[in-house]
Amino acid sequence: MIDVATVYKYPLEVTYRQEIELPCIHSILDIQVQAGTICMWVAVSPSSPKEAVIFYIVGTGQELPSGTLTYIKTVQLKSLVWHIFKESK
C-alpha cells in the first residue's frame, strides 16, 4: 500500500518491449485506450527513488517473452487486441 500517493498517467507505445521509469513505490491502477493511445494509470509515491520497469505488449497470436511476467490488462485498439505484461523481478 502507498502512504502518500499521486496518480500519474503513462502513455504506452504499441511495441513488444518497453522500459518505463516509475517510482519504486507504485501500484498499477488500470490500462485503457484514451484518444487512440494505450495509457496506464499508476498510483505512485513521487518521492521514492525511480526504477526501470519493463512492460511487454503482446498481440493475440504472438509468442510471449521468456521470463517471469505478471499479466496486467488486455485492451483493444482499432481491430487489434493487445495483452500487457510487466516483467517480474
C-alpha positions in Angstrom: 0.0 0.0 0.0 1.2 3.5 -0.8 1.2 6.0 2.1 1.4 9.2 0.1 0.2 8.7 -3.5 -0.4 10.6 -6.6 -1.9 9.2 -9.8 0.2 9.6 -12.9 -0.6 8.7 -16.4 1.9 6.9 -18.7 1.2 6.6 -22.4 2.4 3.2 -23.7 3.9 2.6 -27.1 2.5 -0.3 -29.1 5.8 -2.1 -29.2 6.8 -5.5 -27.9 9.1 -4.4 -25.1 9.5 -1.0 -23.4 11.1 0.3 -20.3 9.4 3.0 -18.2 10.9 4.8 -15.2 8.5 4.5 -12.3 8.9 5.4 -8.6 9.9 2.2 -6.7 6.7 2.5 -4.7 3.9 2.2 -7.2 0.7 0.4 -7.9 -0.8 0.0 -11.4 -4.5 1.0 -11.3 -5.6 0.5 -14.8 -4.7 0.5 -18.5 -7.2 1.7 -21.1 -7.2 3.3 -24.6 -7.7 7.0 -24.4 -7.9 9.1 -27.6 -6.3 6.3 -29.6 -3.4 5.8 -27.2 -2.9 3.0 -24.7 -2.5 4.7 -21.3 -1.5 3.3 -17.9 -2.6 5.0 -14.7 -0.4 4.3 -11.7 -0.6 5.4 -8.1 2.9 6.4 -7.2 4.9 7.8 -4.2 6.6 10.6 -6.2 9.4 11.0 -3.6 10.5 7.4 -3.8 13.6 6.5 -6.0 12.9 5.6 -9.6 13.4 2.2 -11.2 13.3 0.9 -14.7 10.2 -1.3 -15.2 9.9 -3.5 -18.3 6.5 -3.9 -20.0 5.6 -6.1 -22.9 2.6 -5.5 -25.2 1.8 -8.8 -26.9 -0.7 -9.2 -29.7 -3.0 -12.2 -29.8 -1.1 -15.0 -31.6 2.3 -13.6 -30.7 4.8 -15.5 -28.7 5.2 -14.5 -25.1 8.6 -13.4 -23.9 10.6 -15.8 -21.7 11.0 -15.0 -18.0 8.6 -14.3 -15.2 5.7 -12.0 -16.2 2.7 -10.5 -14.4 -0.4 -10.1 -16.5 -1.8 -6.6 -16.2 -4.6 -6.0 -18.7 -6.0 -6.7 -22.2 -7.1 -3.7 -24.4 -8.5 -3.3 -27.9 -7.1 -0.7 -30.2 -8.7 -0.4 -33.6 -9.3 -4.0 -34.6 -6.3 -5.4 -32.7 -6.2 -7.0 -29.2 -3.1 -6.3 -27.0 -2.2 -8.1 -23.8 0.0 -6.1 -21.4 2.5 -7.8 -19.1 5.0 -6.5 -16.5 8.4 -8.2 -16.1 8.7 -9.5 -12.6 12.0 -9.4 -10.7 
